[in-house]
């Protein structure tokens, strides 16, 4: 039997709550949306670059967002000393370029793990906690990271919607 991405459990939608809970809720919504765009597809479909001439694929987006979760929450906010997952000096876009359909399940599981680790890394931190961005040299807050991550996912989920529609016609939320 061929592995396919399982349908994710929808997150609890929160309409009235405090700022932190609202930011976490929206980020979880977007994390789940990415998985919904991949649900039911196998490795070969996930690596398909279905919107030429773009080199984007659904698995590339999953891998990229694993890197992004790790970069912002764990490396920057929590200060963990971590290597990148897929990108190297030899392959700066390894998250998008170095795809292997046979590794799709492991890559999706890595994404889920990185999301869980990101949540844990900032669990006790305040939205006002700051760090200095290593490349830009500017101070940034955890609040800014949440807003940026919501924007990052929203943009890439739009890409994912187009990719999925080209793969099998499925479109929508």
C-alpha positions in Angstrom: 0.0 0.0 0.0 1.3 3.4 -0.9 1.7 6.0 1.8 -0.4 9.2 1.4 -0.5 12.3 3.6 -3.3 11.8 6.2 -6.1 14.2 6.5 -5.2 16.5 9.5 -7.4 17.1 12.5 -8.8 20.6 12.1 -7.6 23.0 14.9 -10.0 24.5 17.3 -11.2 27.8 15.9 -11.0 30.7 18.4 -12.9 33.8 17.6 -12.7 35.7 20.9 -9.6 35.4 23.0 -6.4 37.2 24.1 -3.7 38.2 21.7 -1.4 35.2 22.3 -4.1 32.7 21.9 -5.3 34.4 18.7 -1.9 34.4 17.1 -1.3 30.8 18.0 -4.8 29.9 16.7 -4.2 31.6 13.4 -0.7 30.0 13.0 -2.2 26.5 13.8 -4.9 27.2 11.2 -2.3 27.9 8.5 -0.2 24.9 9.5 -3.2 22.6 9.2 -4.2 24.3 5.9 -0.8 23.3 4.4 -1.4 19.7 5.5 -4.9 19.7 4.0 -3.5 20.8 0.7 -1.3 17.7 0.8 -3.8 15.3 2.2 -4.4 12.1 0.2 -1.3 12.6 -2.0 1.6 10.2 -2.3 5.3 11.1 -2.6 5.2 11.3 -6.4 2.4 13.7 -6.4 4.0 15.8 -3.6 7.2 16.3 -5.5 5.4 17.3 -8.8 6.2 20.8 -9.9 2.8 21.3 -11.4 2.8 25.1 -12.1 5.5 25.6 -14.7 7.9 27.3 -14.9 7.9 27.5 -11.1 10.0 24.9 -9.3 7.6 24.9 -6.4 6.1 21.6 -5.2 3.9 20.7 -2.2 6.8 18.7 -0.7 9.1 21.6 -1.2 6.7 23.9 0.6 6.4 21.4 3.5 10.2 21.2 3.7 10.6 25.0 3.4 8.1 25.6 6.2 9.9 23.1 8.4 13.1 25.2 8.0 11.1 28.4 8.6 9.6 27.0 11.9 13.0 25.9 13.0 14.7 29.1 12.0 12.3 31.6 13.6 11.1 29.9 16.8 13.9 27.6 17.8 17.1 29.3 16.4 16.1 32.9 16.8 13.6 33.2 19.7 14.8 30.3 21.8 18.5 30.7 20.8 19.0 27.0 20.1 22.2 26.1 18.1 20.7 24.1 15.2 21.8 23.3 11.7 19.5 23.8 8.8 17.5 20.8 7.8 17.7 20.8 4.0 19.6 23.9 3.0 23.4 23.8 2.7 26.0 26.1 1.3 26.2 23.8 -1.7 22.4 23.8 -2.1 20.9 27.0 -0.6 17.5 26.0 -1.9 17.7 22.4 -0.9 14.3 22.6 0.8 12.8 23.1 -2.6 15.3 21.5 -4.9 16.6 18.3 -3.4 13.3 16.4 -3.3 12.9 12.6 -3.1 9.4 11.1 -3.3 10.6 8.2 -1.3 11.3 10.5 1.6 7.9 12.3 1.6 6.6 10.6 4.6 9.7 11.4 6.6 9.6 15.0 5.4 5.9 15.4 6.5 6.7 13.8 9.8 9.7 16.2 10.2 7.3 19.1 9.5 4.9 18.0 12.2 7.8 17.5 14.6 9.2 21.0 13.9 5.8 22.6 14.5 5.6 20.8 17.9 9.2 21.8 18.8 8.5 25.4 17.8 5.4 25.5 20.1 7.4 24.1 23.0 10.4 26.4 22.4 8.2 29.5 22.9 5.7 28.2 25.4 7.1 30.2 28.4 8.2 33.2 26.4 6.3 36.5 26.3 5.2 38.1 23.1 7.4 41.0 24.1 10.6 38.8 24.4 13.2 39.9 21.8 16.2 38.7 20.0 18.6 40.3 17.6 18.2 39.0 14.0 21.6 37.4 13.1 21.7 38.8 9.5 19.8 42.1 9.8 21.2 43.1 13.2 17.8 44.4 14.4 15.9 43.6 17.5 12.7 41.6 16.9 9.9 40.4 19.2 8.2 37.0 19.4 5.0 38.9 18.5 6.6 40.0 15.2 7.6 36.4 14.6 4.0 35.1 15.0 2.7 37.8 12.6 5.5 37.0 10.1 4.8 33.3 10.3 1.1 33.8 9.7 2.0 35.9 6.6 4.5 33.3 5.4 2.0 30.5 5.7 -0.8 32.5 4.1 1.4 33.3 1.1 2.6 29.7 0.7 -0.8 28.2 1.2 -1.9 30.2 -1.8 0.9 28.6 -3.7 -0.2 25.2 -2.3 -3.7 25.8 -3.5 -2.6 26.3 -7.1 -0.2 23.3 -7.0 -2.9 21.0 -5.6 -5.5 22.1 -8.1 -3.1 21.3 -11.0 -2.3 17.9 -9.5 -5.8 16.5 -9.1 -8.3 19.4 -9.5 -8.9 19.7 -5.7 -9.3 23.3 -4.7 -10.7 25.3 -1.8 -9.9 25.7 1.9 
